[in-house]
Structures are given as structure tokens and as C-alpha cells.
Amino acid sequence: MAKLNKTNKSVKKRLRVTGTGKLKHGKCGKRHLNAHFTAKRRRQLRKAGIVGNVKITEKLLLAMNEQ
């Protein structure tokens, strides 16, 4: 029987693969203690972030068993 890589469940829960193969994630720092942020900053935190580095994206996709 072939040996399979185990899926890293924490990475799988935090990231989502887009249709073009990029990784989308939620931004940090918006759960609490954000009353002192400007409205613009809080609004920007709502948007999803994209993992920009290609090497990191490849490692994370391997950890998620998506390739």
C-alpha cells in the first residue's frame, strides 16, 4: 500500500484555494481590542488576504493535500 501524506487540518481550516490556484485567508487582528482602529482599518480587515509568495503557497498546498 502506498504511503500517503497526512493532511494538516489546521492549514486546511484556515485557507481556501481560489479558482486560479491562489490561497485566500482571513486577516488577523479583528476579534477584539479594535475600538481604537479607524473605520477604514476595520473595513480593510474584513477583506480576505492572499498568500503572495509562490514557494509558501506550494508548501501550504502540499500540507493541505490539494496537489
N, C-alpha and C positions, 0 to 999 in steps of 0.2 A: 504494500500500500504506500502511495506517495505521501511524503510528509508535507503538510500544509502550514502556512504561516497563520498564527492566531491573530484575529482582528483586535486592534487596540480600541476598546469600546469607548474610552474617554475621548479619543480623537474623533471617532465616528459620531458621537453625540454633539460635538462642538462645531463640526464643519459640515458643509454641504457642497456637493460638486455641481457647478453650473453646466449649462448645455455646451459651453465651449471648452469645458475641462478645467476651468479655474476653480479655486476654493473660496467659498464665502463663509464668513464667520461674524458673530455678534461682537460688538465692541465692548471693552471693559470700562468700568468706572461709572455705571449708570444705575446701580442698585440703591445706594443710599449716600448721604452726605454730599448731595449735589445741589443744595439750595443756593450755594454761593456761585454756581455756574451761571453764565449768561444764558439767555433763552436760545441764542444762536448755538452755543456749545451743546446744550441739551438736545437741540434739534439735530445737530450733526452726529451725536452719539446714537441716535435711533437708526441711522443708515447702517447697512451691513458693510463690513470691511472685506477686502480682497487680499489674499496672500499673493504678494508680488514676486517673491523670489522663486525661480523655477526649480532650483535644487531642493529647497524646502518643500515645495509642492509635490515633487516626485517622492520624497521620503514620506510625506503625510499620506499620499495616495497608496503607497505600499503598506503603510501601517493600517489603513482602512480596508485593505484588500479590494481596491477598486480597479486595479490594473490587471 
